[in-house]
Amino acid sequence: MSLMLTPFMEWARKLRYPTLFKITAGLFLVTLLLPDPIPFLDEILFGLGTLLLANWKRRKDPSDAPQVLPPRKS
């Protein structure tokens, strides 16, 4: 990845799933409508897609889920 994109990817790594998905989808739609409007937009989309999939995988990790205790019987 280019050194110019590293700060952007560090910022995007901190985003949660809904926000990251919206940014990725928006940039993808811009790319579909206007061919290569921003330099390195394709690389940004690949990086955001990778972060999106990594967050999706991490979200489903059962060790991160809070433990639910059954109600106490009196």
TIRO-2110 file (N, C-alpha, C; in Angstrom, 1 decimal):
// TIRO-2110
0.8, -1.2, 0.0, N, 1, A
0.0, 0.0, 0.0, CA, 1, A
0.9, 1.2, 0.0, C, 1, A
0.4, 2.2, -0.6, N, 2, A
1.2, 3.4, -0.8, CA, 2, A
1.3, 4.1, 0.6, C, 2, A
2.5, 4.8, 0.8, N, 3, A
2.7, 5.5, 2.0, CA, 3, A
1.7, 6.7, 2.2, C, 3, A
1.2, 7.2, 1.1, N, 4, A
0.2, 8.3, 1.1, CA, 4, A
-1.2, 7.8, 1.7, C, 4, A
-1.5, 6.5, 1.5, N, 5, A
-2.7, 6.0, 2.0, CA, 5, A
-2.7, 5.5, 3.4, C, 5, A
-1.5, 5.3, 4.0, N, 6, A
-1.4, 4.7, 5.3, CA, 6, A
-2.2, 5.5, 6.3, C, 6, A
-2.0, 6.8, 6.4, N, 7, A
-2.8, 7.6, 7.4, CA, 7, A
-4.3, 7.4, 7.3, C, 7, A
-4.8, 7.4, 6.0, N, 8, A
-6.2, 7.2, 5.8, CA, 8, A
-6.7, 5.8, 6.3, C, 8, A
-5.9, 4.8, 6.0, N, 9, A
-6.3, 3.4, 6.5, CA, 9, A
-6.2, 3.3, 8.0, C, 9, A
-5.2, 4.0, 8.6, N, 10, A
-5.2, 4.0, 10.1, CA, 10, A
-6.4, 4.6, 10.7, C, 10, A
-6.9, 5.7, 10.1, N, 11, A
-8.2, 6.3, 10.5, CA, 11, A
-9.3, 5.4, 10.3, C, 11, A
-9.4, 4.8, 9.1, N, 12, A
-10.5, 3.9, 8.7, CA, 12, A
-10.6, 2.6, 9.6, C, 12, A
-9.4, 2.2, 10.1, N, 13, A
-9.4, 1.0, 10.9, CA, 13, A
-10.1, 1.2, 12.2, C, 13, A
-10.3, 2.4, 12.7, N, 14, A
-10.9, 2.7, 13.9, CA, 14, A
-12.5, 2.8, 13.8, C, 14, A
-12.9, 2.8, 12.6, N, 15, A
-14.4, 2.9, 12.3, CA, 15, A
-15.1, 1.6, 12.6, C, 15, A
-16.3, 1.7, 13.0, N, 16, A
-17.2, 0.5, 13.3, CA, 16, A
-17.9, 0.1, 12.0, C, 16, A
-18.5, -1.0, 12.0, N, 17, A
-19.1, -1.6, 10.8, CA, 17, A
-20.0, -0.7, 10.0, C, 17, A
-21.1, -0.1, 10.6, N, 18, A
-22.0, 0.6, 9.8, CA, 18, A
-21.4, 1.8, 9.1, C, 18, A
-20.5, 2.5, 9.8, N, 19, A
-19.9, 3.7, 9.2, CA, 19, A
-18.9, 3.3, 8.1, C, 19, A
-18.1, 2.2, 8.3, N, 20, A
-17.2, 1.7, 7.4, CA, 20, A
-17.9, 1.2, 6.1, C, 20, A
-19.0, 0.6, 6.3, N, 21, A
-19.8, 0.1, 5.2, CA, 21, A
-20.3, 1.2, 4.3, C, 21, A
-20.9, 2.3, 5.0, N, 22, A
-21.4, 3.4, 4.2, CA, 22, A
-20.4, 4.2, 3.4, C, 22, A
-19.2, 4.3, 4.0, N, 23, A
-18.1, 5.0, 3.3, CA, 23, A
-17.6, 4.2, 2.1, C, 23, A
-17.5, 2.9, 2.3, N, 24, A
-17.1, 2.0, 1.2, CA, 24, A
-18.1, 2.0, 0.1, C, 24, A
-19.4, 1.9, 0.5, N, 25, A
-20.5, 1.8, -0.5, CA, 25, A
-20.5, 3.2, -1.3, C, 25, A
-20.4, 4.3, -0.6, N, 26, A
-20.4, 5.6, -1.2, CA, 26, A
-19.3, 5.8, -2.2, C, 26, A
-18.1, 5.4, -1.8, N, 27, A
-16.9, 5.5, -2.7, CA, 27, A
-17.1, 4.6, -3.9, C, 27, A
-17.6, 3.4, -3.7, N, 28, A
-17.9, 2.5, -4.8, CA, 28, A
-18.8, 3.1, -5.8, C, 28, A
-19.9, 3.7, -5.3, N, 29, A
-20.9, 4.3, -6.2, CA, 29, A
-20.3, 5.5, -7.0, C, 29, A
-19.4, 6.2, -6.3, N, 30, A
-18.7, 7.3, -7.0, CA, 30, A
-17.9, 6.8, -8.1, C, 30, A
-17.2, 5.7, -7.9, N, 31, A
-16.3, 5.1, -8.9, CA, 31, A
-17.1, 4.5, -10.1, C, 31, A
-18.3, 4.0, -9.8, N, 32, A
-19.1, 3.5, -10.9, CA, 32, A
-19.6, 4.7, -11.8, C, 32, A
-20.0, 5.8, -11.2, N, 33, A
-20.5, 6.9, -11.9, CA, 33, A
-19.4, 7.7, -12.7, C, 33, A
-18.3, 7.9, -12.0, N, 34, A
-17.2, 8.7, -12.6, CA, 34, A
-16.0, 7.9, -12.6, C, 34, A
-15.5, 7.5, -13.7, N, 35, A
-14.3, 6.7, -13.8, CA, 35, A
-13.0, 7.5, -13.2, C, 35, A
-12.5, 6.9, -12.2, N, 36, A
-11.3, 7.4, -11.6, CA, 36, A
-11.3, 8.9, -11.2, C, 36, A
-12.3, 9.3, -10.4, N, 37, A
-12.4, 10.8, -10.1, CA, 37, A
-11.3, 11.2, -9.1, C, 37, A
-10.9, 10.3, -8.2, N, 38, A
-9.9, 10.7, -7.2, CA, 38, A
-8.7, 9.7, -7.4, C, 38, A
-7.5, 10.3, -7.4, N, 39, A
-6.3, 9.4, -7.5, CA, 39, A
-6.3, 8.4, -6.4, C, 39, A
-5.9, 7.2, -6.7, N, 40, A
-5.8, 6.1, -5.7, CA, 40, A
-7.1, 5.6, -5.1, C, 40, A
-8.3, 6.0, -5.7, N, 41, A
-9.6, 5.6, -5.2, CA, 41, A
-9.7, 4.1, -5.2, C, 41, A
-9.2, 3.4, -6.3, N, 42, A
-9.3, 2.0, -6.3, CA, 42, A
-8.5, 1.3, -5.2, C, 42, A
-7.4, 1.8, -4.8, N, 43, A
-6.6, 1.3, -3.7, CA, 43, A
-7.3, 1.5, -2.4, C, 43, A
-7.9, 2.7, -2.3, N, 44, A
-8.7, 3.0, -1.1, CA, 44, A
-9.8, 2.0, -0.9, C, 44, A
-10.5, 1.7, -2.0, N, 45, A
-11.6, 0.8, -2.0, CA, 45, A
-11.2, -0.6, -1.6, C, 45, A
-10.1, -1.1, -2.1, N, 46, A
-9.5, -2.4, -1.7, CA, 46, A
-9.2, -2.4, -0.3, C, 46, A
-8.6, -1.3, 0.2, N, 47, A
-8.2, -1.3, 1.7, CA, 47, A
-9.5, -1.3, 2.6, C, 47, A
-10.5, -0.5, 2.2, N, 48, A
-11.7, -0.4, 3.0, CA, 48, A
-12.5, -1.7, 2.9, C, 48, A
-12.5, -2.4, 1.8, N, 49, A
-13.1, -3.7, 1.7, CA, 49, A
-12.4, -4.7, 2.5, C, 49, A
-11.1, -4.6, 2.6, N, 50, A
-10.4, -5.5, 3.5, CA, 50, A
-10.7, -5.3, 5.0, C, 50, A
-10.8, -4.0, 5.3, N, 51, A
-11.1, -3.7, 6.7, CA, 51, A
-12.6, -4.1, 7.0, C, 51, A
-13.4, -3.9, 6.0, N, 52, A
-14.8, -4.3, 6.2, CA, 52, A
-15.0, -5.8, 6.5, C, 52, A
-14.3, -6.6, 5.7, N, 53, A
-14.3, -8.0, 5.9, CA, 53, A
-13.7, -8.4, 7.2, C, 53, A
-12.6, -7.7, 7.6, N, 54, A
-11.9, -8.1, 8.9, CA, 54, A
-12.9, -7.7, 10.0, C, 54, A
-13.6, -6.6, 10.0, N, 55, A
-14.5, -6.3, 11.0, CA, 55, A
-15.7, -7.2, 11.1, C, 55, A
-16.1, -7.7, 10.0, N, 56, A
-17.2, -8.7, 9.9, CA, 56, A
-16.8, -10.0, 10.6, C, 56, A
-15.6, -10.4, 10.3, N, 57, A
-15.1, -11.6, 10.9, CA, 57, A
-14.9, -11.4, 12.4, C, 57, A
-14.4, -10.3, 12.8, N, 58, A
-14.2, -10.1, 14.3, CA, 58, A
-15.5, -10.0, 15.0, C, 58, A
-16.5, -9.4, 14.3, N, 59, A
-17.9, -9.3, 15.0, CA, 59, A
-18.5, -10.6, 15.3, C, 59, A
-18.2, -11.6, 14.6, N, 60, A
-18.8, -12.9, 14.8, CA, 60, A
-18.0, -13.8, 15.7, C, 60, A
-16.9, -13.3, 16.3, N, 61, A
-16.1, -14.1, 17.2, CA, 61, A
-16.9, -14.3, 18.5, C, 61, A
-17.1, -15.6, 18.8, N, 62, A
-18.0, -15.9, 20.0, CA, 62, A
-17.3, -15.4, 21.3, C, 62, A
-16.0, -15.3, 21.4, N, 63, A
-15.3, -15.0, 22.6, CA, 63, A
-15.5, -13.5, 22.9, C, 63, A
-15.9, -12.7, 22.0, N, 64, A
-16.2, -11.3, 22.2, CA, 64, A
-17.6, -11.0, 22.7, C, 64, A
-18.5, -12.0, 22.5, N, 65, A
-19.9, -11.8, 22.9, CA, 65, A
-20.0, -11.8, 24.4, C, 65, A
-20.9, -11.0, 24.9, N, 66, A
-21.0, -11.0, 26.4, CA, 66, A
-21.7, -12.2, 26.9, C, 66, A
-21.3, -12.7, 28.0, N, 67, A
-21.9, -13.9, 28.6, CA, 67, A
-23.3, -13.6, 29.2, C, 67, A
-24.3, -14.3, 28.8, N, 68, A
-25.6, -14.1, 29.3, CA, 68, A
-25.9, -15.2, 30.4, C, 68, A
-26.2, -14.8, 31.6, N, 69, A
-26.4, -15.7, 32.7, CA, 69, A
-27.9, -16.0, 32.7, C, 69, A
-28.3, -17.3, 33.0, N, 70, A
-29.7, -17.6, 33.2, CA, 70, A
-30.3, -16.9, 34.4, C, 70, A
-31.6, -16.6, 34.4, N, 71, A
-32.1, -15.9, 35.6, CA, 71, A
-32.0, -16.8, 36.8, C, 71, A
-31.9, -16.2, 38.0, N, 72, A
-31.8, -17.0, 39.3, CA, 72, A
-33.1, -17.4, 39.7, C, 72, A
-33.2, -18.6, 40.2, N, 73, A
-34.5, -19.2, 40.7, CA, 73, A
-34.4, -19.0, 42.3, C, 73, A
-35.5, -18.5, 42.8, N, 74, A
-35.6, -18.3, 44.3, CA, 74, A
-36.2, -19.4, 45.0, C, 74, A
END
